[in-house]
Amino acid sequence: MASNRKNFEQRAKFADMFSAMGTEPRLRIMQLLLSAHPDGLVVGELQSELDIPNSTLSHHLDKLRNEDLVLVRRESTFLRYSANTAALQEILQFLYAECCTRNKAVASRDVIQICK
C-alpha cells in the first residue's frame, strides 16, 4: 500500500512538472537554460532572447522554479537561472522506466542515442 501511495505521489509530481513546461514560452525557457548549462542565464539575457515583458517572464520563471525545474541564485543585483538537470533526469527516468524494462518498447541504447 505504501508503494502505491509513493507511485501516486511521484506521478502527481511529474504531472505538475510537465504541466509547468506545457506552454511554448516555458518550454523555450527550458531549452535556453539547457543550452547555457551549467552557467545559466540572467533574467535580462532570457528576456532579450524571448522578447516577452519582464512581468510575464517572471511569472513563467516562478512556475518553473516552483516545480523545481529551474534553479535560481542571486549574483549581486541579478538573478541567474539554470536548468535543474537532476529533476529533468528524474523525469526521463520515470518516462523510460516502463518502456525500457517492462515491455522493451524502446531499447535503452536508443534512449542514449537520442541524447547524443
Sequence and secondary structure as in RCSB ss.txt:
>XXXX:A:sequence
MASNRKNFEQRAKFADMFSAMGTEPRLRIMQLLLSAHPDGLVVGELQSELDIPNSTLSHHLDKLRNEDLVLVRRE
STFLRYSANTAALQEILQFLYAECCTRNKAVASRDVIQICK
>XXXX:A:secstr
 HHHHHHHHHHHHHHHHHHHT SHHHHHHHHHHHHTTTT EEHHHHHHHHT  HHHHHHHHHHHHHTTSEEEEEE
TTEEEEEE HHHHHHHHHHHHHIIIIIS SS HHHHHHHH 
